[in-house]
């Protein structure tokens, strides 16, 4: 019987940064505010003890890798057009018809796969699945997994092939 591995503080910090980035991307998509304004709003949050921890941006911000949060949020938004072009051919529907939170997660995953080669593709997929389980629809994580897996094969073919052998 194996003990379940607890995430390291660094892993928790990166997960928190990704959680905030997905929520920020979602807000950016829904409100049309500038990504700079969205980030400023997240950073200005005050604690709300009535919220669950993962919904309390202030608490999540305290443990999040701040530099990673900034990079993921601003650069996913900056490269949105290219990211969308890489995602669109893999979808079974139009990009506009995707659930907005799943779209934010897919954009984040596509950005990491395309622009952050130091992050292993399996980590990107796993994080996308976990984010979809937290924020997405009931089976949204399965959809996110399938799309990010296909995208990893396209963008990181050599890494995927090496892992599968």
C-alpha positions in Angstrom: 0.0 0.0 0.0 1.5 3.3 -1.1 1.1 6.5 0.8 -0.4 9.3 -1.2 2.1 12.0 -2.0 1.5 15.4 -0.4 2.3 18.3 -2.7 5.4 20.2 -1.8 5.1 23.9 -0.8 6.5 24.8 -4.2 3.8 22.7 -6.0 1.1 24.2 -3.8 2.4 27.7 -4.7 2.3 26.9 -8.4 -1.1 25.4 -8.2 -2.4 28.5 -6.4 -0.9 30.7 -9.1 -2.7 28.6 -11.8 -6.0 28.7 -9.8 -5.8 32.5 -9.7 -4.7 32.7 -13.3 -7.8 30.7 -14.4 -10.1 32.8 -12.4 -8.4 36.0 -13.7 -8.7 34.8 -17.3 -12.3 33.9 -16.7 -13.0 37.4 -15.3 -11.1 39.0 -18.2 -13.2 37.0 -20.8 -16.5 37.8 -19.1 -15.9 41.5 -18.3 -13.8 42.7 -21.2 -11.6 44.6 -18.6 -7.9 44.9 -19.4 -5.8 42.1 -18.0 -3.8 44.7 -16.0 -7.0 45.8 -14.3 -8.0 42.2 -13.6 -4.6 41.5 -12.0 -4.8 44.6 -9.9 -8.2 43.6 -8.6 -6.9 40.2 -7.6 -4.0 41.7 -5.8 -6.2 44.2 -4.0 -8.6 41.6 -2.6 -9.2 41.6 1.2 -9.9 38.4 3.2 -13.5 37.2 3.2 -13.9 34.5 5.8 -17.3 33.5 4.4 -15.8 32.0 1.3 -14.3 28.6 0.9 -10.5 28.8 0.8 -10.1 28.1 -2.9 -12.7 30.8 -3.7 -11.0 33.4 -1.4 -8.6 35.1 -3.7 -6.9 36.8 -0.8 -6.0 33.5 0.9 -4.9 31.9 -2.4 -2.8 34.9 -3.2 -0.9 34.5 0.0 0.5 31.1 -1.0 0.6 31.7 -4.8 3.9 32.0 -6.7 3.4 35.7 -7.6 5.7 35.8 -10.5 4.1 32.7 -12.1 0.6 34.1 -11.5 1.7 37.3 -13.3 3.3 35.4 -16.2 0.4 33.0 -16.7 -2.3 35.7 -16.5 -0.7 38.4 -18.6 1.0 36.2 -21.2 -2.0 33.9 -21.8 -4.0 37.0 -22.5 -1.2 38.5 -24.6 -0.9 35.4 -26.8 -4.7 34.7 -26.8 -5.1 34.8 -30.6 -2.3 32.3 -31.2 -3.4 30.1 -28.4 -6.9 30.1 -29.7 -5.6 29.1 -33.2 -3.8 26.1 -31.7 -6.9 25.0 -29.7 -9.6 25.5 -32.3 -8.8 22.6 -34.7 -8.9 20.1 -31.8 -12.4 21.1 -30.6 -15.7 19.4 -31.4 -17.5 22.8 -31.4 -16.7 26.4 -32.0 -14.4 28.1 -29.5 -17.2 30.6 -28.7 -19.5 27.6 -27.7 -17.1 26.3 -25.0 -17.9 26.7 -21.4 -16.1 29.9 -20.4 -14.1 28.3 -17.5 -13.1 25.4 -19.6 -11.9 27.9 -22.3 -9.8 29.7 -19.6 -8.3 26.4 -18.5 -7.6 25.4 -22.1 -6.0 28.7 -22.9 -3.8 28.5 -19.9 -2.8 25.0 -20.7 -2.1 25.9 -24.4 0.0 28.8 -23.3 2.1 26.6 -21.0 2.5 23.9 -23.6 3.5 26.4 -26.3 5.5 29.0 -24.3 6.8 27.3 -21.2 8.9 24.3 -22.3 10.5 24.0 -18.9 7.1 22.7 -17.5 6.7 19.0 -18.4 3.7 18.4 -20.7 2.3 15.9 -18.2 2.3 18.5 -15.5 0.4 20.9 -17.7 -2.2 18.3 -18.5 -2.5 17.2 -14.9 -2.9 20.8 -13.7 -5.5 21.5 -16.3 -7.5 18.5 -15.2 -7.3 19.5 -11.6 -8.4 23.0 -12.3 -11.3 21.7 -14.3 -12.3 19.4 -11.4 -12.2 22.5 -9.1 -13.9 25.1 -11.3 -15.5 23.3 -14.3 -18.6 21.4 -15.1 -19.1 17.9 -13.8 -17.2 16.1 -16.6 -15.4 19.1 -17.9 -12.1 17.6 -16.7 -12.4 14.8 -19.2 -12.8 17.2 -22.1 -9.9 19.4 -20.9 -7.8 16.2 -20.6 -8.5 15.1 -24.1 -7.9 18.5 -25.7 -4.6 19.1 -23.8 -3.4 15.6 -24.5 -3.9 16.2 -28.3 -2.3 19.6 -28.0 0.7 18.2 -26.2 1.2 15.7 -29.1 1.2 18.6 -31.6 3.2 21.1 -29.6 5.6 18.8 -27.7 5.7 15.7 -30.0 9.3 14.7 -29.1 8.6 15.0 -25.4 5.4 13.0 -25.6 7.0 10.3 -27.8 10.0 10.0 -25.4 7.6 9.6 -22.5 5.5 6.9 -24.2 8.5 4.7 -25.1 
